[in-house]
Amino acid sequence: MSRLSSRHLLGLEETPQEDIMLILETSNSFREVLERQVKKVPTLRGVTVLNLFYENSTRTRISFELAEKRLSADTINFSTSTSSVKKGESLRDTVQNIEAMKLDMVVVRHGSTGAPYFLTQCMDANIINAGDGAHEHPTQALLDMYTIWKKYGKFAGLRVVLVGDVKHSRVIRSNIWGLKAVGASVALCGPSTLLPVEVEKFGCDVYHNIDEALDGADVVNVMRIQLERQEGGMFPSQREYTNLFGITKERLKLLNKNYTIMHPGPMNRGVEITSEVADGKNSVILDQVTNGQAVRMAVLYLLSGKKEEGDA
Ligand code: CP
């Protein structure tokens, strides 16, 4: 039995606050493992995990693979470019053939919203969403939340600003659901063309002016501007985006004293964030990456339903 209320992690919109806090608390134990000389525990010995990536990834794929290896799971990496997907094999046939080789868990990234849910309907494995279309990227939001929680020790009373492409960002969506569930105050800021219709339904403060959004904020999570979407003319130019929404050293003066700068990566330095800010003393961008491994170890462990050595 999974220790979470679901045997899959598809998104944070449906994940109760108790599950989120259990994942964050469990991440603490695995974060400590990462500081040991031998960064490996036998927790998932005998468990086979498929990393099924239909989209490119650096951080998420490597982080999951390392998390699985550090838990002693057997890991299979699948990438579309070297598979029979190139010969036209469907997602259903692909996963059912791999599952026939006996696997227990699937970590999936896919360009289509709902692909992780689709997998729950055609296989028995535990499914973990590693990013689906513009829908959700739950483990990214959980690692962002863990990083905030480690620094401040709380969520209530913190003001978190999510800046960028609110319309297309799965990271923003997962952050909204997760942060609201644990009681943080969430503000959204971006150009009108990058805010979805009925943005108010998220139940967050919405700003079109970055200086107003940053005023008195504790945490700024800066999203990548998806330059590939620029063909759609969502904003006039990169320079204009930087002038109106870029996180610069001058703008940091608006934040609370003990502020934190975050970015899920990959960054467009000089566009949505300057290098001075990204590499500054209050940036936790690389801590996010380290913490991500511990959070993914926690998610894999909790969903697998396996007991830790020494548990009753
Ligand atoms: N943050 C994130 O999802 O990065 P990757 O696309 O490199 O996995």
Residues whose N, C-alpha, C, O or C-beta is under 5 A from the ligand:
A	BS01	CP	N56 S57 T58 R59 T60 R61 P264 G265 P266
